[in-house]
Amino acid sequence: MKIVAIKILREFWALHPNAEQHLKAWLDEVKKTTWTQPVDIKATYRSASILKNRRVVFNIKGNDYRLVVAVAYRFGAVYIKFIGTHAQYDAIDAETIELE
């Protein structure tokens, strides 16, 4: 999969260094895979939450952080929409959040 807006993840792990290796591992895994439907994601990431609007929520570092992406299955692209702490995630609408 092609990942769009990796810069957001780099900026996040600069502020939260304990998330860096977990996010890098996620990036490496996703770059090497192809998702054609939500069940493909769930096969690898059982704790991922599949939402409306092609959104998926991943638990990062044992659920300390939440990563929200939009998946364009036909184009093989993953768009980073949000990365934050669990508390920050609770304050957003994961189905509509957009990068600023």
Residue, then its C-alpha position, 0 to 999 in steps of 0.5 A: m500500500k502507498i501511504v500518504a502523509i507520513k510526515i504527520l507520523r514523523e512529527f508525532w513520534a518526535l513529540h512522543p518518542n515511545a511511539e516511534q518504533h511502533l509507528k515505524a513497524w506499522l509503516d513497514e508492514v502496511k507498505k509491504t501489503t495489499w488491502t482490497q477490502p476491510v477483511d484483509i486488514k482484520a486478518t492482520y490487525r484483529s484489534a483494528s476498528i473498521l468504520k464508515n467512510r473507508r476509515v480504519v482505527f489502529n491501536i498503536k503501542g498497546n492502545d496508548y495511541r490511536l491512528v485513523v486512516a482512510v483506505a482507498y482500496r482500488f488505488g492501494a492507498v492509505y491516507i493518514k487522517f489522525i494520530g493521537t493519544h487515546a484521550q485526544y482520539d476520544a475528542i474527535d469524530a474518527e469518521t470525519i476527521e481530516l488533517e489540518 
